[in-house]
């Protein structure tokens, strides 16, 4: 891992970023860096991190790496803090919401699988089989019943989810004020480094939401 990189990256590590490893005649994986040939492990991972809040990398760098932005945004922090406040005040509400999200995701996957299965059966069947084969007709009928049940269940889940959101939004002001507090103190660090301690304290208060 290379820490605290700036907006420019040393071209010497381009062979690593471009994954220019090769196999020698002896069957050993190597990579050439500068004037040296170095043994290369296929499980090798290379990470670079920066403390810059909003770096701008030129396209030549972006095509060589995968950029992952861990910057805290106001909306993201507000949502996470809202979840934490609801867990603290109404844990049963957040638990119910999580179950509904998982159920709806599973039902959506089941519908997609049914659709793919039907399309596969129809694409593989001849016209005579479609008209005469009872097995295909039974599968289509069963799929219709199952999809109807799932759609009804998903409709009910959406109603319950809307009711849960009404309860969660009762705590929205708390999450907004907490997010404002964090970003105000965070911006103070640009005025004077002494505010770093204040920011660290706020992060400690909101460690679950900031992590």
Buried (B, 14 or more C-beta within 10 A) or exposed (E): EEEEBEEEBEEEBBBBBEEEBEEEEEEEBBBEBEEEEEEBEEEEEEEEEEEEEEBEBEEEBEEBEEEEEEEBEEEEBBBBBBBBBBBEBBEEBBEBBEEBEEBBEEBEEBBEEBEEEBEEBEEEBEEEEEEEBEEBEEBBEEBEEEBEEBEEEBEEBEEBBEEBEEBBEEBBEBBBEBBEEBBEBBEBBEEEEEBEEBBEEBBEEBEEBBE
